[in-house]
Amino acid sequence: MIVISIIMIFSLSFAILLLTNNNVQKMDGNLDLKLTTEKSQIKEGDTFGINLVLSNIGNNTVNVWKMNEQISYNIHVYYQNGSKVPYECGVIQRPMLTNEYLIELSPGGFIEDTFTNSKCWNLEKGEYIINATYQTSSGEDITKPYWIGNIESNKVMIVVK
C-alpha cells in the first residue's frame, strides 16, 4: 500500500512537472532601458509622466515582452537616503502570458511606455530618485523563443516643492 502511494505521488509530481515545464528557448540580446520624466520639478500633489524606452542595442533581432507596468517593468522611487518610497497602488493579478504578448525588436528598434499614475507614491517636499527594471521570466504560456532577463534603467532625480 505504501509503495503504491509513493508511486502515485511520484507519477502525479512528474505529470505536473511535465505540464508546467515551459521549454521556451531563451534568445540572446543586448537591450537598454532608458527612463525620463515629464518634469524634473513638481509641486507637492502634482502628477507627472514617467517614460520608459526599451531599445535593442545589439546585432540580433529578439522577441521581448510588451511594456506593461507590473508585468514587464516596475518603477522604483527612492528617498535621498536610499530607502524605497512605498508603492500605494496595489498589485495586479495577471493571466499567464501567450505569444500575443511578444514584440519582435530588430537591431536599433525600440518600444516605449509612459506610466502616468505618479500618485502611486506619496511624494512630499524633497528630492527623490526614480529608476525602473524591465524583467522577463520563463514559466509563461509563450511557445516562441524570447529574451529572458532583467535590466535596470538609469536613475533620474525629481524635486518636489
SENU-229602 format. One line per field, with one value per residue (C-alpha): residue in three letters; x, y, z. Coordinates in steps of 0.2 Angstrom, whole numbers, padded with zeros to 4 digits, always signed. Each point is the difference from the previous one (the first is absolute). Example, Ala and Ser with C-alpha at 12.3 -4.5 7.8 and 13.67 -1.06 7.14 Angstrom:
2
r (ALA:SER) $
east (+0062:+0006) $
north (-0022:+0017) $
up (+0039:-0003) $
//
This chain:
161
r (MET:ILE:VAL:ILE:SER:ILE:ILE:MET:ILE:PHE:SER:LEU:SER:PHE:ALA:ILE:LEU:LEU:LEU:THR:ASN:ASN:ASN:VAL:GLN:LYS:MET:ASP:GLY:ASN:LEU:ASP:LEU:LYS:LEU:THR:THR:GLU:LYS:SER:GLN:ILE:LYS:GLU:GLY:ASP:THR:PHE:GLY:ILE:ASN:LEU:VAL:LEU:SER:ASN:ILE:GLY:ASN:ASN:THR:VAL:ASN:VAL:TRP:LYS:MET:ASN:GLU:GLN:ILE:SER:TYR:ASN:ILE:HIS:VAL:TYR:TYR:GLN:ASN:GLY:SER:LYS:VAL:PRO:TYR:GLU:CYS:GLY:VAL:ILE:GLN:ARG:PRO:MET:LEU:THR:ASN:GLU:TYR:LEU:ILE:GLU:LEU:SER:PRO:GLY:GLY:PHE:ILE:GLU:ASP:THR:PHE:THR:ASN:SER:LYS:CYS:TRP:ASN:LEU:GLU:LYS:GLY:GLU:TYR:ILE:ILE:ASN:ALA:THR:TYR:GLN:THR:SER:SER:GLY:GLU:ASP:ILE:THR:LYS:PRO:TYR:TRP:ILE:GLY:ASN:ILE:GLU:SER:ASN:LYS:VAL:MET:ILE:VAL:VAL:LYS) $
east (+0000:+0014:+0009:-0015:-0003:+0018:-0001:-0016:+0008:+0015:-0011:-0011:+0016:+0008:-0017:-0001:+0018:-0002:-0016:+0008:+0017:+0002:+0014:+0001:+0016:+0009:+0005:+0017:-0001:+0007:-0014:+0001:-0013:-0001:-0011:-0005:-0013:-0012:+0006:+0015:-0009:-0018:-0011:-0005:-0016:+0003:+0001:+0014:+0003:+0014:+0006:+0009:+0009:+0006:+0013:+0008:+0019:+0006:+0002:-0013:-0019:-0008:-0018:-0004:-0015:-0011:+0002:-0012:+0002:+0000:+0002:+0016:+0006:-0001:+0004:+0009:+0001:+0013:+0002:+0017:+0006:-0002:-0016:-0015:-0015:-0015:-0010:-0019:-0009:-0002:+0006:-0009:-0004:+0004:-0003:+0014:+0008:-0002:+0009:-0012:+0010:+0016:+0007:+0014:+0014:+0012:+0018:-0002:-0019:-0009:-0016:-0006:-0013:-0005:-0006:-0012:-0005:+0013:-0012:+0005:+0013:-0003:+0013:+0002:+0012:+0017:+0011:-0003:+0009:-0010:+0006:-0008:+0003:-0006:-0001:-0006:+0000:-0004:-0016:-0012:-0011:+0011:+0007:+0011:+0018:+0002:+0012:+0001:+0008:+0000:+0007:+0001:-0003:+0010:-0005:-0009:-0002:-0017:-0002:-0017:-0003) $
north (+0000:+0012:-0004:+0003:+0017:+0005:-0005:+0010:+0015:-0001:-0002:+0014:+0011:-0005:+0004:+0017:+0004:-0005:+0011:+0015:-0002:+0014:-0005:+0017:+0004:+0015:+0013:+0010:+0018:+0017:+0011:+0017:+0008:+0019:+0010:+0018:+0010:+0013:+0013:+0001:+0011:-0001:+0007:-0011:-0010:+0003:-0015:-0003:-0013:-0012:-0006:-0016:-0005:-0018:+0000:-0014:+0005:-0016:-0009:-0013:+0002:-0006:-0003:+0010:+0002:+0015:+0015:-0001:+0006:-0015:-0012:+0004:+0015:+0007:+0018:+0003:+0017:+0003:+0013:+0009:-0012:-0015:-0007:-0005:+0011:-0012:-0004:+0004:-0006:-0019:-0015:-0006:-0018:-0005:-0015:-0011:+0009:-0007:+0003:+0015:+0009:-0001:+0014:-0003:+0013:+0002:+0007:+0019:-0002:+0005:-0001:+0013:+0003:+0015:-0004:+0015:-0005:+0008:+0001:-0018:+0008:+0013:+0013:+0014:+0014:-0006:-0009:-0017:-0012:-0010:-0015:-0015:-0019:-0009:-0019:-0016:-0017:-0018:-0009:+0009:-0008:+0008:-0013:+0011:+0004:+0016:+0010:-0004:+0011:+0015:+0018:+0015:+0018:+0016:+0010:+0016:+0013:+0009:+0015:+0002:+0018) $
up (+0000:+0004:-0016:-0010:+0009:-0003:-0019:-0002:+0009:-0011:-0016:+0004:+0004:-0017:-0009:+0008:-0004:-0018:-0002:+0008:-0008:-0013:-0012:-0007:-0009:+0008:-0013:+0002:-0002:+0006:+0006:+0008:+0011:+0001:+0013:-0002:+0009:-0007:+0013:+0011:+0013:+0006:+0013:+0014:-0006:-0018:-0012:-0013:-0014:+0001:-0017:-0003:-0017:-0002:-0014:-0009:-0001:-0006:-0017:+0002:-0002:+0017:+0006:+0015:+0011:-0003:+0012:+0014:+0018:+0013:-0014:-0010:+0010:+0017:+0005:+0016:+0010:+0013:+0014:+0000:+0014:-0012:+0008:-0011:-0001:+0003:-0016:+0005:-0016:+0004:-0010:-0015:-0003:-0018:-0011:-0007:-0015:-0018:-0016:-0003:+0013:-0009:-0011:-0013:+0003:-0014:+0003:+0003:+0004:+0015:+0010:+0012:+0014:+0010:+0018:+0005:+0018:+0010:+0014:+0004:+0011:+0013:-0004:+0012:-0001:-0003:-0013:-0007:-0011:-0013:-0010:-0008:-0003:-0015:+0003:-0009:+0006:-0006:+0006:-0011:-0014:-0013:-0012:-0011:+0005:+0009:+0011:+0018:+0013:+0010:-0005:+0011:-0007:+0004:+0015:-0001:+0014:+0003:+0012:+0008:+0006) $
//
